[in-house]
Amino acid sequence: MLKGLGNLADMGKMLKAAQEMQAKMAEVQDELTRITVEGSSGAGLVTATATAKGELTAISIDPSIFKAEDKEMVEDLILAAIKDAQGKAQDRAQEEMRKLTQSMGLPADMKLPI
């Protein structure tokens, strides 16, 4: 269709590729809100659930750790579980982005905005 127009044809291909990448990025962004990861601490006494985007969605605390004298320990366990879930969320998001870049023929280590 744009044959004979030289660089305009290449520009059209580039624009189409950019639009495809944008659509795929939107799909991955949407998927990251549905993927959940779970972090834990204290051998599972505290668990935190987050989306792959890092949004904390749930926390579970084993009732056996509710003793007034253990308040600081419980707070530390909660914080550790949340950090664990957030770290796993970040790892999962990066994994999903690697899959996207590879599926598009881009270098696996290419950084895309998420």
Biopython code that builds the backbone (N, CA, C, O; Angstrom):
import numpy as np
from Bio.PDB.StructureBuilder import StructureBuilder

atoms = [
    (1, "MET", "N", (0.815, -1.179, 0.000)),
    (1, "MET", "CA", (0.000, 0.000, 0.000)),
    (1, "MET", "C", (0.870, 1.258, 0.000)),
    (1, "MET", "O", (0.591, 2.205, -0.736)),
    (2, "LEU", "N", (1.894, 1.271, 0.800)),
    (2, "LEU", "CA", (2.782, 2.416, 0.832)),
    (2, "LEU", "C", (4.050, 2.163, 0.017)),
    (2, "LEU", "O", (5.059, 2.849, 0.184)),
    (3, "LYS", "N", (3.981, 1.174, -0.859)),
    (3, "LYS", "CA", (5.147, 0.810, -1.645)),
    (3, "LYS", "C", (5.595, 1.994, -2.483)),
    (3, "LYS", "O", (4.775, 2.702, -3.067)),
    (4, "GLY", "N", (6.869, 2.195, -2.533)),
    (4, "GLY", "CA", (7.416, 3.284, -3.304)),
    (4, "GLY", "C", (7.581, 4.565, -2.501)),
    (4, "GLY", "O", (8.150, 5.542, -2.988)),
    (5, "LEU", "N", (7.088, 4.558, -1.287)),
    (5, "LEU", "CA", (7.208, 5.746, -0.459)),
    (5, "LEU", "C", (8.406, 5.668, 0.473)),
    (5, "LEU", "O", (8.606, 6.551, 1.307)),
    (6, "GLY", "N", (9.190, 4.631, 0.336)),
    (6, "GLY", "CA", (10.444, 4.510, 1.082)),
    (6, "GLY", "C", (10.272, 4.516, 2.585)),
    (6, "GLY", "O", (9.664, 3.607, 3.149)),
    (7, "ASN", "N", (10.803, 5.533, 3.234)),
    (7, "ASN", "CA", (10.822, 5.608, 4.697)),
    (7, "ASN", "C", (9.430, 5.664, 5.310)),
    (7, "ASN", "O", (9.256, 5.272, 6.464)),
    (8, "LEU", "N", (8.433, 6.143, 4.567)),
    (8, "LEU", "CA", (7.062, 6.185, 5.104)),
    (8, "LEU", "C", (6.536, 4.780, 5.369)),
    (8, "LEU", "O", (5.816, 4.555, 6.343)),
    (9, "ALA", "N", (6.893, 3.840, 4.508)),
    (9, "ALA", "CA", (6.473, 2.455, 4.706)),
    (9, "ALA", "C", (7.109, 1.899, 5.982)),
    (9, "ALA", "O", (6.451, 1.220, 6.770)),
    (10, "ASP", "N", (8.396, 2.197, 6.174)),
    (10, "ASP", "CA", (9.086, 1.751, 7.390)),
    (10, "ASP", "C", (8.473, 2.403, 8.621)),
    (10, "ASP", "O", (8.329, 1.765, 9.663)),
    (11, "MET", "N", (8.115, 3.666, 8.497)),
    (11, "MET", "CA", (7.504, 4.393, 9.616)),
    (11, "MET", "C", (6.153, 3.759, 9.959)),
    (11, "MET", "O", (5.807, 3.630, 11.133)),
    (12, "GLY", "N", (5.413, 3.374, 8.962)),
    (12, "GLY", "CA", (4.124, 2.717, 9.188)),
    (12, "GLY", "C", (4.295, 1.405, 9.932)),
    (12, "GLY", "O", (3.520, 1.085, 10.834)),
    (13, "LYS", "N", (5.315, 0.647, 9.550)),
    (13, "LYS", "CA", (5.602, -0.619, 10.236)),
    (13, "LYS", "C", (5.987, -0.372, 11.687)),
    (13, "LYS", "O", (5.564, -1.091, 12.593)),
    (14, "MET", "N", (6.801, 0.665, 11.889)),
    (14, "MET", "CA", (7.234, 0.986, 13.252)),
    (14, "MET", "C", (6.043, 1.411, 14.111)),
    (14, "MET", "O", (5.939, 1.013, 15.271)),
    (15, "LEU", "N", (5.153, 2.213, 13.548)),
    (15, "LEU", "CA", (3.974, 2.647, 14.298)),
    (15, "LEU", "C", (3.075, 1.467, 14.641)),
    (15, "LEU", "O", (2.542, 1.381, 15.747)),
    (16, "LYS", "N", (2.912, 0.566, 13.689)),
    (16, "LYS", "CA", (2.088, -0.619, 13.939)),
    (16, "LYS", "C", (2.715, -1.484, 15.040)),
    (16, "LYS", "O", (2.014, -1.975, 15.924)),
    (17, "ALA", "N", (4.033, -1.664, 14.979)),
    (17, "ALA", "CA", (4.731, -2.448, 16.001)),
    (17, "ALA", "C", (4.596, -1.789, 17.369)),
    (17, "ALA", "O", (4.410, -2.474, 18.375)),
    (18, "ALA", "N", (4.691, -0.460, 17.410)),
    (18, "ALA", "CA", (4.553, 0.261, 18.677)),
    (18, "ALA", "C", (3.142, 0.095, 19.236)),
    (18, "ALA", "O", (2.968, -0.066, 20.444)),
    (19, "GLN", "N", (2.141, 0.134, 18.369)),
    (19, "GLN", "CA", (0.761, -0.052, 18.815)),
    (19, "GLN", "C", (0.552, -1.462, 19.357)),
    (19, "GLN", "O", (-0.130, -1.650, 20.365)),
    (20, "GLU", "N", (1.140, -2.451, 18.686)),
    (20, "GLU", "CA", (1.040, -3.832, 19.149)),
    (20, "GLU", "C", (1.710, -3.994, 20.516)),
    (20, "GLU", "O", (1.182, -4.661, 21.405)),
    (21, "MET", "N", (2.879, -3.372, 20.665)),
    (21, "MET", "CA", (3.587, -3.445, 21.942)),
    (21, "MET", "C", (2.753, -2.788, 23.039)),
    (21, "MET", "O", (2.661, -3.316, 24.147)),
    (22, "GLN", "N", (2.155, -1.659, 22.743)),
    (22, "GLN", "CA", (1.327, -0.958, 23.723)),
    (22, "GLN", "C", (0.139, -1.822, 24.143)),
    (22, "GLN", "O", (-0.206, -1.868, 25.324)),
    (23, "ALA", "N", (-0.483, -2.501, 23.195)),
    (23, "ALA", "CA", (-1.610, -3.373, 23.515)),
    (23, "ALA", "C", (-1.157, -4.543, 24.385)),
    (23, "ALA", "O", (-1.839, -4.909, 25.342)),
    (24, "LYS", "N", (-0.015, -5.124, 24.055)),
    (24, "LYS", "CA", (0.497, -6.242, 24.847)),
    (24, "LYS", "C", (0.885, -5.789, 26.252)),
    (24, "LYS", "O", (0.669, -6.509, 27.227)),
    (25, "MET", "N", (1.461, -4.584, 26.347)),
    (25, "MET", "CA", (1.818, -4.040, 27.663)),
    (25, "MET", "C", (0.565, -3.866, 28.514)),
    (25, "MET", "O", (0.580, -4.166, 29.708)),
    (26, "ALA", "N", (-0.510, -3.387, 27.913)),
    (26, "ALA", "CA", (-1.767, -3.211, 28.648)),
    (26, "ALA", "C", (-2.285, -4.554, 29.129)),
    (26, "ALA", "O", (-2.807, -4.656, 30.240)),
    (27, "GLU", "N", (-2.149, -5.590, 28.304)),
    (27, "GLU", "CA", (-2.571, -6.935, 28.701)),
    (27, "GLU", "C", (-1.763, -7.422, 29.900)),
    (27, "GLU", "O", (-2.318, -7.972, 30.851)),
    (28, "VAL", "N", (-0.445, -7.214, 29.845)),
    (28, "VAL", "CA", (0.417, -7.650, 30.954)),
    (28, "VAL", "C", (0.064, -6.872, 32.217)),
    (28, "VAL", "O", (-0.019, -7.457, 33.297)),
    (29, "GLN", "N", (-0.142, -5.573, 32.097)),
    (29, "GLN", "CA", (-0.524, -4.761, 33.259)),
    (29, "GLN", "C", (-1.794, -5.310, 33.893)),
    (29, "GLN", "O", (-1.887, -5.434, 35.115)),
    (30, "ASP", "N", (-2.762, -5.635, 33.062)),
    (30, "ASP", "CA", (-4.021, -6.182, 33.555)),
    (30, "ASP", "C", (-3.800, -7.529, 34.225)),
    (30, "ASP", "O", (-4.371, -7.812, 35.278)),
    (31, "GLU", "N", (-2.972, -8.353, 33.609)),
    (31, "GLU", "CA", (-2.680, -9.675, 34.163)),
    (31, "GLU", "C", (-1.986, -9.562, 35.523)),
    (31, "GLU", "O", (-2.246, -10.369, 36.415)),
    (32, "LEU", "N", (-1.106, -8.570, 35.691)),
    (32, "LEU", "CA", (-0.393, -8.403, 36.957)),
    (32, "LEU", "C", (-1.342, -8.090, 38.112)),
    (32, "LEU", "O", (-1.016, -8.357, 39.268)),
    (33, "THR", "N", (-2.497, -7.537, 37.814)),
    (33, "THR", "CA", (-3.466, -7.265, 38.883)),
    (33, "THR", "C", (-4.209, -8.537, 39.288)),
    (33, "THR", "O", (-4.789, -8.597, 40.372)),
    (34, "ARG", "N", (-4.195, -9.565, 38.411)),
    (34, "ARG", "CA", (-4.877, -10.823, 38.727)),
    (34, "ARG", "C", (-3.949, -11.874, 39.338)),
    (34, "ARG", "O", (-4.410, -12.763, 40.054)),
    (35, "ILE", "N", (-2.659, -11.779, 39.064)),
    (35, "ILE", "CA", (-1.694, -12.740, 39.605)),
    (35, "ILE", "C", (-1.467, -12.409, 41.076)),
    (35, "ILE", "O", (-1.247, -11.251, 41.431)),
    (36, "THR", "N", (-1.521, -13.428, 41.924)),
    (36, "THR", "CA", (-1.244, -13.197, 43.340)),
    (36, "THR", "C", (-0.024, -14.006, 43.767)),
    (36, "THR", "O", (0.246, -15.089, 43.246)),
    (37, "VAL", "N", (0.692, -13.454, 44.719)),
    (37, "VAL", "CA", (1.836, -14.124, 45.327)),
    (37, "VAL", "C", (1.646, -14.070, 46.834)),
    (37, "VAL", "O", (0.933, -13.213, 47.355)),
    (38, "GLU", "N", (2.287, -14.987, 47.515)),
    (38, "GLU", "CA", (2.151, -15.043, 48.974)),
    (38, "GLU", "C", (3.523, -15.032, 49.612)),
    (38, "GLU", "O", (4.407, -15.803, 49.237)),
    (39, "GLY", "N", (3.689, -14.147, 50.580)),
    (39, "GLY", "CA", (4.915, -14.099, 51.351)),
    (39, "GLY", "C", (4.615, -14.552, 52.765)),
    (39, "GLY", "O", (3.486, -14.426, 53.239)),
    (40, "SER", "N", (5.612, -15.073, 53.430)),
    (40, "SER", "CA", (5.373, -15.544, 54.797)),
    (40, "SER", "C", (6.595, -15.289, 55.668)),
    (40, "SER", "O", (7.696, -15.022, 55.186)),
    (41, "SER", "N", (6.354, -15.384, 56.961)),
    (41, "SER", "CA", (7.440, -15.261, 57.932)),
    (41, "SER", "C", (7.075, -16.096, 59.148)),
    (41, "SER", "O", (5.933, -16.524, 59.316)),
    (42, "GLY", "N", (8.076, -16.314, 59.989)),
    (42, "GLY", "CA", (7.834, -17.096, 61.203)),
    (42, "GLY", "C", (7.357, -18.502, 60.914)),
    (42, "GLY", "O", (6.459, -19.009, 61.586)),
    (43, "ALA", "N", (7.956, -19.136, 59.912)),
    (43, "ALA", "CA", (7.581, -20.501, 59.521)),
    (43, "ALA", "C", (6.092, -20.610, 59.218)),
    (43, "ALA", "O", (5.448, -21.603, 59.556)),
    (44, "GLY", "N", (5.552, -19.569, 58.573)),
    (44, "GLY", "CA", (4.149, -19.599, 58.161)),
    (44, "GLY", "C", (3.176, -19.039, 59.177)),
    (44, "GLY", "O", (1.968, -19.060, 58.941)),
    (45, "LEU", "N", (3.670, -18.532, 60.312)),
    (45, "LEU", "CA", (2.763, -17.974, 61.315)),
    (45, "LEU", "C", (2.076, -16.710, 60.808)),
    (45, "LEU", "O", (0.953, -16.406, 61.209)),
    (46, "VAL", "N", (2.756, -15.970, 59.920)),
    (46, "VAL", "CA", (2.175, -14.777, 59.315)),
    (46, "VAL", "C", (2.350, -14.897, 57.807)),
    (46, "VAL", "O", (3.456, -15.133, 57.320)),
    (47, "THR", "N", (1.254, -14.731, 57.073)),
    (47, "THR", "CA", (1.339, -14.735, 55.620)),
    (47, "THR", "C", (0.686, -13.467, 55.077)),
    (47, "THR", "O", (-0.300, -12.970, 55.621)),
    (48, "ALA", "N", (1.257, -12.967, 54.003)),
    (48, "ALA", "CA", (0.718, -11.787, 53.332)),
    (48, "ALA", "C", (0.524, -12.143, 51.866)),
    (48, "ALA", "O", (1.377, -12.786, 51.255)),
    (49, "THR", "N", (-0.597, -11.724, 51.314)),
    (49, "THR", "CA", (-0.903, -11.971, 49.907)),
    (49, "THR", "C", (-0.933, -10.629, 49.184)),
    (49, "THR", "O", (-1.492, -9.652, 49.683)),
    (50, "ALA", "N", (-0.325, -10.598, 48.007)),
    (50, "ALA", "CA", (-0.278, -9.364, 47.221)),
    (50, "ALA", "C", (-0.460, -9.704, 45.749)),
    (50, "ALA", "O", (-0.234, -10.838, 45.327)),
    (51, "THR", "N", (-0.873, -8.706, 44.974)),
    (51, "THR", "CA", (-0.908, -8.883, 43.530)),
    (51, "THR", "C", (0.519, -8.766, 43.005)),
    (51, "THR", "O", (1.411, -8.304, 43.716)),
    (52, "ALA", "N", (0.727, -9.176, 41.782)),
    (52, "ALA", "CA", (2.060, -9.069, 41.187)),
    (52, "ALA", "C", (2.447, -7.608, 40.972)),
    (52, "ALA", "O", (3.601, -7.317, 40.658)),
    (53, "LYS", "N", (1.507, -6.698, 41.136)),
    (53, "LYS", "CA", (1.821, -5.266, 41.072)),
    (53, "LYS", "C", (2.247, -4.748, 42.440)),
    (53, "LYS", "O", (2.624, -3.584, 42.572)),
    (54, "GLY", "N", (2.190, -5.619, 43.477)),
    (54, "GLY", "CA", (2.643, -5.242, 44.811)),
    (54, "GLY", "C", (1.558, -4.741, 45.739)),
    (54, "GLY", "O", (1.853, -4.301, 46.850)),
    (55, "GLU", "N", (0.298, -4.800, 45.305)),
    (55, "GLU", "CA", (-0.801, -4.352, 46.168)),
    (55, "GLU", "C", (-1.131, -5.438, 47.185)),
    (55, "GLU", "O", (-1.480, -6.558, 46.812)),
    (56, "LEU", "N", (-1.022, -5.110, 48.457)),
    (56, "LEU", "CA", (-1.335, -6.052, 49.530)),
    (56, "LEU", "C", (-2.841, -6.303, 49.537)),
    (56, "LEU", "O", (-3.629, -5.361, 49.614)),
    (57, "THR", "N", (-3.244, -7.583, 49.457)),
    (57, "THR", "CA", (-4.671, -7.907, 49.399)),
    (57, "THR", "C", (-5.167, -8.667, 50.620)),
    (57, "THR", "O", (-6.363, -8.648, 50.911)),
    (58, "ALA", "N", (-4.280, -9.330, 51.333)),
    (58, "ALA", "CA", (-4.715, -10.084, 52.505)),
    (58, "ALA", "C", (-3.532, -10.346, 53.423)),
    (58, "ALA", "O", (-2.375, -10.369, 53.003)),
    (59, "ILE", "N", (-3.867, -10.540, 54.688)),
    (59, "ILE", "CA", (-2.854, -10.923, 55.670)),
    (59, "ILE", "C", (-3.499, -11.947, 56.592)),
    (59, "ILE", "O", (-4.662, -11.811, 56.971)),
    (60, "SER", "N", (-2.750, -12.951, 56.941)),
    (60, "SER", "CA", (-3.246, -14.008, 57.821)),
    (60, "SER", "C", (-2.250, -14.199, 58.962)),
    (60, "SER", "O", (-1.046, -14.325, 58.739)),
    (61, "ILE", "N", (-2.775, -14.218, 60.186)),
    (61, "ILE", "CA", (-1.926, -14.353, 61.375)),
    (61, "ILE", "C", (-2.419, -15.535, 62.196)),
    (61, "ILE", "O", (-3.591, -15.600, 62.568)),
    (62, "ASP", "N", (-1.526, -16.456, 62.472)),
    (62, "ASP", "CA", (-1.864, -17.608, 63.306)),
    (62, "ASP", "C", (-2.175, -17.103, 64.715)),
    (62, "ASP", "O", (-1.370, -16.365, 65.283)),
    (63, "PRO", "N", (-3.310, -17.477, 65.290)),
    (63, "PRO", "CA", (-3.692, -16.966, 66.608)),
    (63, "PRO", "C", (-2.725, -17.342, 67.739)),
    (63, "PRO", "O", (-2.756, -16.720, 68.801)),
    (64, "SER", "N", (-1.888, -18.327, 67.532)),
    (64, "SER", "CA", (-0.969, -18.745, 68.584)),
    (64, "SER", "C", (0.070, -17.681, 68.937)),
    (64, "SER", "O", (0.727, -17.778, 69.973)),
    (65, "ILE", "N", (0.221, -16.688, 68.101)),
    (65, "ILE", "CA", (1.249, -15.674, 68.385)),
    (65, "ILE", "C", (0.678, -14.434, 69.079)),
    (65, "ILE", "O", (1.397, -13.451, 69.260)),
    (66, "PHE", "N", (-0.575, -14.461, 69.463)),
    (66, "PHE", "CA", (-1.176, -13.302, 70.125)),
    (66, "PHE", "C", (-0.982, -13.347, 71.629)),
    (66, "PHE", "O", (-1.849, -13.805, 72.373)),
    (67, "LYS", "N", (0.152, -12.870, 72.054)),
    (67, "LYS", "CA", (0.460, -12.723, 73.471)),
    (67, "LYS", "C", (1.029, -11.323, 73.639)),
    (67, "LYS", "O", (1.875, -10.896, 72.854)),
    (68, "ALA", "N", (0.577, -10.621, 74.641)),
    (68, "ALA", "CA", (0.988, -9.226, 74.833)),
    (68, "ALA", "C", (2.504, -9.068, 74.877)),
    (68, "ALA", "O", (3.042, -8.103, 74.335)),
    (69, "GLU", "N", (3.182, -9.988, 75.505)),
    (69, "GLU", "CA", (4.634, -9.871, 75.626)),
    (69, "GLU", "C", (5.362, -10.113, 74.300)),
    (69, "GLU", "O", (6.554, -9.831, 74.183)),
    (70, "ASP", "N", (4.644, -10.632, 73.310)),
    (70, "ASP", "CA", (5.246, -10.912, 72.013)),
    (70, "ASP", "C", (4.892, -9.858, 70.960)),
    (70, "ASP", "O", (5.097, -10.081, 69.766)),
    (71, "LYS", "N", (4.366, -8.721, 71.393)),
    (71, "LYS", "CA", (3.898, -7.690, 70.467)),
    (71, "LYS", "C", (4.953, -7.298, 69.433)),
    (71, "LYS", "O", (4.656, -7.274, 68.239)),
    (72, "GLU", "N", (6.159, -6.994, 69.858)),
    (72, "GLU", "CA", (7.202, -6.570, 68.931)),
    (72, "GLU", "C", (7.551, -7.673, 67.935)),
    (72, "GLU", "O", (7.771, -7.406, 66.754)),
    (73, "MET", "N", (7.599, -8.907, 68.419)),
    (73, "MET", "CA", (7.899, -10.025, 67.528)),
    (73, "MET", "C", (6.804, -10.154, 66.469)),
    (73, "MET", "O", (7.102, -10.352, 65.291)),
    (74, "VAL", "N", (5.543, -10.044, 66.881)),
    (74, "VAL", "CA", (4.429, -10.150, 65.937)),
    (74, "VAL", "C", (4.522, -9.036, 64.890)),
    (74, "VAL", "O", (4.335, -9.285, 63.699)),
    (75, "GLU", "N", (4.805, -7.836, 65.323)),
    (75, "GLU", "CA", (4.939, -6.726, 64.387)),
    (75, "GLU", "C", (6.071, -6.984, 63.395)),
    (75, "GLU", "O", (5.939, -6.698, 62.205)),
    (76, "ASP", "N", (7.176, -7.524, 63.888)),
    (76, "ASP", "CA", (8.295, -7.842, 63.006)),
    (76, "ASP", "C", (7.920, -8.930, 62.003)),
    (76, "ASP", "O", (8.300, -8.858, 60.835)),
    (77, "LEU", "N", (7.172, -9.941, 62.460)),
    (77, "LEU", "CA", (6.740, -11.018, 61.568)),
    (77, "LEU", "C", (5.801, -10.490, 60.486)),
    (77, "LEU", "O", (5.907, -10.882, 59.324)),
    (78, "ILE", "N", (4.895, -9.612, 60.862)),
    (78, "ILE", "CA", (3.965, -9.031, 59.885)),
    (78, "ILE", "C", (4.742, -8.241, 58.836)),
    (78, "ILE", "O", (4.516, -8.397, 57.636)),
    (79, "LEU", "N", (5.642, -7.409, 59.292)),
    (79, "LEU", "CA", (6.446, -6.613, 58.368)),
    (79, "LEU", "C", (7.266, -7.519, 57.441)),
    (79, "LEU", "O", (7.358, -7.261, 56.241)),
    (80, "ALA", "N", (7.853, -8.563, 57.994)),
    (80, "ALA", "CA", (8.659, -9.480, 57.182)),
    (80, "ALA", "C", (7.798, -10.196, 56.140)),
    (80, "ALA", "O", (8.242, -10.388, 55.008)),
    (81, "ALA", "N", (6.576, -10.593, 56.503)),
    (81, "ALA", "CA", (5.689, -11.268, 55.554)),
    (81, "ALA", "C", (5.291, -10.323, 54.424)),
    (81, "ALA", "O", (5.243, -10.717, 53.259)),
    (82, "ILE", "N", (5.007, -9.076, 54.779)),
    (82, "ILE", "CA", (4.638, -8.097, 53.750)),
    (82, "ILE", "C", (5.807, -7.854, 52.805)),
    (82, "ILE", "O", (5.622, -7.817, 51.588)),
    (83, "LYS", "N", (6.999, -7.689, 53.347)),
    (83, "LYS", "CA", (8.175, -7.474, 52.503)),
    (83, "LYS", "C", (8.439, -8.679, 51.608)),
    (83, "LYS", "O", (8.836, -8.525, 50.453)),
    (84, "ASP", "N", (8.220, -9.873, 52.141)),
    (84, "ASP", "CA", (8.407, -11.089, 51.357)),
    (84, "ASP", "C", (7.414, -11.123, 50.196)),
    (84, "ASP", "O", (7.791, -11.433, 49.065)),
    (85, "ALA", "N", (6.148, -10.805, 50.472)),
    (85, "ALA", "CA", (5.129, -10.795, 49.417)),
    (85, "ALA", "C", (5.445, -9.731, 48.370)),
    (85, "ALA", "O", (5.293, -9.979, 47.174)),
    (86, "GLN", "N", (5.878, -8.564, 48.799)),
    (86, "GLN", "CA", (6.202, -7.496, 47.848)),
    (86, "GLN", "C", (7.402, -7.872, 46.983)),
    (86, "GLN", "O", (7.421, -7.580, 45.787)),
    (87, "GLY", "N", (8.388, -8.510, 47.573)),
    (87, "GLY", "CA", (9.547, -8.965, 46.807)),
    (87, "GLY", "C", (9.153, -9.997, 45.772)),
    (87, "GLY", "O", (9.616, -9.949, 44.632)),
    (88, "LYS", "N", (8.294, -10.934, 46.165)),
    (88, "LYS", "CA", (7.822, -11.945, 45.221)),
    (88, "LYS", "C", (6.968, -11.310, 44.135)),
    (88, "LYS", "O", (7.013, -11.739, 42.982)),
    (89, "ALA", "N", (6.191, -10.294, 44.490)),
    (89, "ALA", "CA", (5.372, -9.595, 43.498)),
    (89, "ALA", "C", (6.267, -8.930, 42.459)),
    (89, "ALA", "O", (5.991, -8.999, 41.262)),
    (90, "GLN", "N", (7.323, -8.296, 42.909)),
    (90, "GLN", "CA", (8.245, -7.624, 41.990)),
    (90, "GLN", "C", (8.928, -8.646, 41.083)),
    (90, "GLN", "O", (9.079, -8.409, 39.885)),
    (91, "ASP", "N", (9.338, -9.775, 41.647)),
    (91, "ASP", "CA", (9.971, -10.823, 40.850)),
    (91, "ASP", "C", (9.010, -11.347, 39.790)),
    (91, "ASP", "O", (9.396, -11.557, 38.641)),
    (92, "ARG", "N", (7.749, -11.557, 40.184)),
    (92, "ARG", "CA", (6.758, -12.082, 39.243)),
    (92, "ARG", "C", (6.470, -11.077, 38.138)),
    (92, "ARG", "O", (6.330, -11.461, 36.976)),
    (93, "ALA", "N", (6.381, -9.798, 38.482)),
    (93, "ALA", "CA", (6.145, -8.761, 37.476)),
    (93, "ALA", "C", (7.293, -8.743, 36.467)),
    (93, "ALA", "O", (7.060, -8.633, 35.263)),
    (94, "GLN", "N", (8.527, -8.851, 36.952)),
    (94, "GLN", "CA", (9.678, -8.866, 36.051)),
    (94, "GLN", "C", (9.653, -10.096, 35.156)),
    (94, "GLN", "O", (10.006, -10.022, 33.979)),
    (95, "GLU", "N", (9.234, -11.233, 35.718)),
    (95, "GLU", "CA", (9.132, -12.465, 34.940)),
    (95, "GLU", "C", (8.112, -12.305, 33.814)),
    (95, "GLU", "O", (8.359, -12.717, 32.681)),
    (96, "GLU", "N", (6.971, -11.707, 34.134)),
    (96, "GLU", "CA", (5.939, -11.496, 33.126)),
    (96, "GLU", "C", (6.421, -10.540, 32.037)),
    (96, "GLU", "O", (6.119, -10.743, 30.861)),
    (97, "MET", "N", (7.157, -9.514, 32.409)),
    (97, "MET", "CA", (7.680, -8.570, 31.430)),
    (97, "MET", "C", (8.742, -9.236, 30.549)),
    (97, "MET", "O", (8.825, -8.948, 29.355)),
    (98, "ARG", "N", (9.560, -10.131, 31.140)),
    (98, "ARG", "CA", (10.548, -10.868, 30.336)),
    (98, "ARG", "C", (9.835, -11.711, 29.289)),
    (98, "ARG", "O", (10.256, -11.771, 28.134)),
    (99, "LYS", "N", (8.745, -12.367, 29.705)),
    (99, "LYS", "CA", (7.978, -13.182, 28.760)),
    (99, "LYS", "C", (7.464, -12.315, 27.612)),
    (99, "LYS", "O", (7.511, -12.722, 26.451)),
    (100, "LEU", "N", (6.975, -11.127, 27.938)),
    (100, "LEU", "CA", (6.452, -10.225, 26.919)),
    (100, "LEU", "C", (7.543, -9.808, 25.947)),
    (100, "LEU", "O", (7.349, -9.868, 24.733)),
    (101, "THR", "N", (8.690, -9.386, 26.468)),
    (101, "THR", "CA", (9.755, -8.921, 25.576)),
    (101, "THR", "C", (10.260, -10.057, 24.696)),
    (101, "THR", "O", (10.552, -9.844, 23.519)),
    (102, "GLN", "N", (10.366, -11.255, 25.251)),
    (102, "GLN", "CA", (10.825, -12.391, 24.453)),
    (102, "GLN", "C", (9.811, -12.745, 23.375)),
    (102, "GLN", "O", (10.192, -13.071, 22.251)),
    (103, "SER", "N", (8.516, -12.683, 23.705)),
    (103, "SER", "CA", (7.486, -13.017, 22.719)),
    (103, "SER", "C", (7.470, -12.026, 21.569)),
    (103, "SER", "O", (6.993, -12.340, 20.478)),
    (104, "MET", "N", (7.989, -10.830, 21.810)),
    (104, "MET", "CA", (8.029, -9.805, 20.770)),
    (104, "MET", "C", (9.373, -9.768, 20.054)),
    (104, "MET", "O", (9.605, -8.908, 19.205)),
    (105, "GLY", "N", (10.256, -10.699, 20.396)),
    (105, "GLY", "CA", (11.555, -10.767, 19.751)),
    (105, "GLY", "C", (12.533, -9.730, 20.255)),
    (105, "GLY", "O", (13.528, -9.433, 19.594)),
    (106, "LEU", "N", (12.256, -9.178, 21.424)),
    (106, "LEU", "CA", (13.150, -8.184, 22.030)),
    (106, "LEU", "C", (14.091, -8.873, 23.008)),
    (106, "LEU", "O", (13.807, -9.990, 23.441)),
    (107, "PRO", "N", (15.190, -8.244, 23.362)),
    (107, "PRO", "CA", (16.098, -8.851, 24.356)),
    (107, "PRO", "C", (15.370, -9.079, 25.674)),
    (107, "PRO", "O", (14.605, -8.220, 26.112)),
    (108, "ALA", "N", (15.594, -10.213, 26.304)),
    (108, "ALA", "CA", (14.907, -10.574, 27.545)),
    (108, "ALA", "C", (15.187, -9.586, 28.662)),
    (108, "ALA", "O", (14.349, -9.395, 29.544)),
    (109, "ASP", "N", (16.356, -8.952, 28.636)),
    (109, "ASP", "CA", (16.709, -8.033, 29.711)),
    (109, "ASP", "C", (16.317, -6.578, 29.418)),
    (109, "ASP", "O", (16.686, -5.667, 30.158)),
    (110, "MET", "N", (15.569, -6.375, 28.334)),
    (110, "MET", "CA", (15.147, -5.007, 27.995)),
    (110, "MET", "C", (14.160, -4.520, 29.041)),
    (110, "MET", "O", (13.210, -5.226, 29.379)),
    (111, "LYS", "N", (14.377, -3.336, 29.547)),
    (111, "LYS", "CA", (13.525, -2.766, 30.591)),
    (111, "LYS", "C", (12.365, -2.033, 29.945)),
    (111, "LYS", "O", (12.557, -1.077, 29.193)),
    (112, "LEU", "N", (11.155, -2.494, 30.248)),
    (112, "LEU", "CA", (9.941, -1.826, 29.782)),
    (112, "LEU", "C", (9.241, -1.207, 30.980)),
    (112, "LEU", "O", (9.312, -1.755, 32.080)),
    (113, "PRO", "N", (8.578, -0.100, 30.800)),
    (113, "PRO", "CA", (7.886, 0.531, 31.936)),
    (113, "PRO", "C", (6.697, -0.307, 32.380)),
    (113, "PRO", "O", (5.862, -0.699, 31.565)),
    (114, "ILE", "N", (6.626, -0.581, 33.689)),
    (114, "ILE", "CA", (5.470, -1.294, 34.224)),
    (114, "ILE", "C", (4.882, -0.522, 35.369)),
    (114, "ILE", "O", (3.894, -0.954, 35.962)),
]
sb = StructureBuilder()
sb.init_structure("model")
sb.init_model(0)
sb.init_chain("A")
sb.init_seg("    ")
for serial, (resi, resn, name, xyz) in enumerate(atoms, 1):
    if name == "N":
        sb.init_residue(resn, " ", resi, " ")
    sb.init_atom(name, np.array(xyz, "f"), 0.0, 1.0, " ", f" {name:<3s}", serial, name[0])
structure = sb.get_structure()
